[in-house]
Amino acid sequence: MPEYDRRAAVEYARRWALGRNPAYMSLNGIGGDCTNFCSQCLYAGGCVMNYTPDFGWYYRSPEDRAAAWTGVTYLYEFLVGHNGPGPLAEEVFPEQTQPGDVIQLGRADGRWYHSMVVLHNDRRWGWDGIRIAAHSIDSLDRPLSSYEFDRARGLHIVTTNTQA
C-alpha cells in the first residue's frame, strides 16, 4: 500500500487554512467546513477516494459528496472502520499524532463537533506543542490548548489503501 504523504498534506493545510480552494464548495454557514478541509488535506496527501455509495469517502461536487467527506462522526467511522480504498486510521491520543493526522473535538455528552489537521507536534510542550490548521473558524498554527472542549481524539493516518 502507498505511504501517506504527510508533507504534502501539511503543505496543503498551510496553503488553504486561511482561504478556500475554489475546487471545493465552502460549507461555512451550512454546518461548517472543518471536516471538508481535513478531507481535502488527506486527499492532497495522496489518499484515494472511495466511491462506495452511502459509506464511501469522496467529493465530486457540492451535490455529489460522501457524508464522510464533510461530517465529523462520519469521517471518524470511515477512517477507522472501512476495508476498501481510501485513508486508513487508528484512534490515538492527541499527544501521539503526527503532522498530517486529524484531531477531533467533542463534548461531554458524546457529540463530536470539530475536525482539524495537525501541522506540528512538539511532545515536550504537551497540548501547547500541538499546532493545527482548521476551517469554520479559520486557523493556522493554532495551539490545540487554545480550544475549549471536553474530549479530544487523534486519528493517526496509517496508510492509504488503493485496493477494493
Secondary structure in CASP SS format (residue, H / E / C, confidence):
PFRMAT SS
TARGET T0000
AUTHOR 0000-0000-0000
METHOD secondary structure of the structure
MODEL  1
M C 1.00
P C 1.00
E C 1.00
Y C 1.00
D C 1.00
R H 1.00
R H 1.00
A H 1.00
A H 1.00
V H 1.00
E H 1.00
Y H 1.00
A H 1.00
R H 1.00
R H 1.00
W H 1.00
A C 1.00
L C 1.00
G C 1.00
R C 1.00
N C 1.00
P C 1.00
A C 1.00
Y C 1.00
M C 1.00
S C 1.00
L C 1.00
N C 1.00
G C 1.00
I C 1.00
G C 1.00
G C 1.00
D C 1.00
C H 1.00
T H 1.00
N H 1.00
F H 1.00
C H 1.00
S H 1.00
Q H 1.00
C H 1.00
L H 1.00
Y H 1.00
A H 1.00
G C 1.00
G C 1.00
C C 1.00
V C 1.00
M C 1.00
N E 1.00
Y C 1.00
T C 1.00
P C 1.00
D C 1.00
F C 1.00
G C 1.00
W E 1.00
Y C 1.00
Y E 1.00
R E 1.00
S E 1.00
P C 1.00
E C 1.00
D E 1.00
R E 1.00
A C 1.00
A H 1.00
A H 1.00
W H 1.00
T H 1.00
G C 1.00
V H 1.00
T H 1.00
Y H 1.00
L H 1.00
Y H 1.00
E H 1.00
F H 1.00
L H 1.00
V H 1.00
G H 1.00
H C 1.00
N C 1.00
G C 1.00
P C 1.00
G E 1.00
P E 1.00
L E 1.00
A E 1.00
E E 1.00
E E 1.00
V E 1.00
F C 1.00
P H 1.00
E H 1.00
Q H 1.00
T C 1.00
Q C 1.00
P C 1.00
G C 1.00
D C 1.00
V E 1.00
I E 1.00
Q E 1.00
L E 1.00
G E 1.00
R C 1.00
A C 1.00
D C 1.00
G C 1.00
R C 1.00
W E 1.00
Y E 1.00
H E 1.00
S E 1.00
M E 1.00
V E 1.00
V E 1.00
L E 1.00
H E 1.00
N E 1.00
D C 1.00
R H 1.00
R H 1.00
W H 1.00
G H 1.00
W H 1.00
D H 1.00
G H 1.00
I E 1.00
R E 1.00
I E 1.00
A E 1.00
A E 1.00
H C 1.00
S C 1.00
I C 1.00
D C 1.00
S E 1.00
L E 1.00
D E 1.00
R E 1.00
P E 1.00
L H 1.00
S H 1.00
S H 1.00
Y C 1.00
E C 1.00
F C 1.00
D C 1.00
R E 1.00
A E 1.00
R E 1.00
G E 1.00
L E 1.00
H E 1.00
I E 1.00
V E 1.00
T E 1.00
T E 1.00
N E 1.00
T C 1.00
Q C 1.00
A C 1.00
END
